[in-house]
Amino acid sequence: MDGVQGTEDERPALAALLALLHERKEACGATFLGLEKRTGFNRSQIQRAFRITSKLELSIALAEKLDSALKADGKIIAARRIAYQEQAELRARRGAATPADSEGSEEGDETNRREALAALAAGASALTLRIGTSSRGPGRADLFAAKRTVADLAARYPTTPHDALLPEVGRHWRAAEAVLADGWRSDRYRGEFQVVAGQLTCLLSRLAFNMGDHDESAQFLDLMERHVEASGDPGLGAAAAGMWSSLFFYQGDYLEALRAAQDGHRWRYKYDEARLFGYEARALGALGDPAALEALDMMERSLGPVSVAEAGGEPFTEEYARSVRGHSLARLGRLGEALEITTTAIAEYDLQGQAPYESHGNAYLSHAMALLGLDVEESARATLRALDIIDGRPTHTVLQRAGELAGQMGRYQGVAVVKELHGRLAGSGARVLPAGPAT
């Protein structure tokens, strides 16, 4: 069987996964062309999944599609999870990667991501000083193309791996900032280019934040606020407030997270009003303040119809709001109410073919938090499901919250699924934080 030979001795779980894939493909009489059409993944990605010999490269998204297309009743997803755990344990036993297997490794990828972010953040400081000189300006066609680029990147952000999007956003960001820094013969389009540059800076701040690089994220936010001051754009102002709130929240500074979200309302920007009230509720819930309930009510009153994604974040949908409400109620100890809401939220996300993976994963973590005081095993399973969703697309908010939830389960490590969760987090490089209020 192509791709299985040579894996059985050291990687029996990977060999079993490969054998299952080939078995189901043969049983269904499937072809790679047919699987390409049915899964939406290109043929080379699918063929690679059937040929792996030394490293697991089958993403959870492709595993789910193949499981459905090959009528495996969840067996491919389960086998992939075991193979993933095997890979993590093997890496831990080996210690540092050898030169032969470091190329393309998760450790190497992480180094490359951090180097790219550091270079971009350094550029942010330099560009802050350069903006405002004068020589020449762009035309209307340049502005049209730049706006279309931002719209495309914002639409793709929720479902595209951060490391894949980073170089593309960075390239367009440099171009937009260079337009401002090189100056103008006319100020005709300057204000609109200032907004475009601010939106791309916002995307870079979000990417840095979701890769766990908070200092770089703050650096981009400083530059973004220069664009807010120069343009007075309410969308940029509200988005910056939301980003600051998230940065402070995930640093554990809930009072500053609350103040940043409250400050964002001064822009009266409808797209972000529900999000900002949700961030208020999140911070108040973490502080144990019942005023979170009032903020949640304001969040729901501010919900509007789903609109086009903007650089500040994907639209604040009803399922997103349910996840935030469930999270906040769980923090206030109202577990029964929270569980009913989070159950609905994850069901809604599960039905979406291309759900935003960060929001989808965090919905499962809100569900896990509601379950924690009721059923530890189910809470651990929900947390594992969140990790499945972001597999191959590491997202700091999900990894940090999963680590904090795992810390809450520390005394239950004798329970198999809790032990699996701890091992999975160790394999991902995420920290299991000491017991304390989970975010």
Secondary structure as UniProt FT lines:
FT   TURN            2..6
FT   TURN            8..10
FT   HELIX           12..28
FT   HELIX           32..39
FT   HELIX           43..51
FT   HELIX           60..69
FT   TURN            70..71
FT   TURN            73..74
FT   HELIX           75..94
FT   HELIX           99..102
FT   TURN            103..104
FT   HELIX           106..130
FT   TURN            131..132
FT   HELIX           140..156
FT   HELIX           157..159
FT   HELIX           162..182
FT   TURN            188..189
FT   HELIX           190..210
FT   TURN            211..212
FT   HELIX           214..231
FT   HELIX           234..250
FT   TURN            251..252
FT   HELIX           254..264
FT   HELIX           265..267
FT   HELIX           270..286
FT   TURN            287..288
FT   TURN            290..291
FT   HELIX           292..302
FT   TURN            311..312
FT   HELIX           318..331
FT   TURN            332..333
FT   HELIX           335..350
FT   TURN            353..354
FT   HELIX           357..372
FT   TURN            373..374
FT   HELIX           376..389
FT   TURN            390..392
FT   HELIX           396..408
FT   HELIX           410..412
FT   TURN            413..414
FT   HELIX           416..428
//
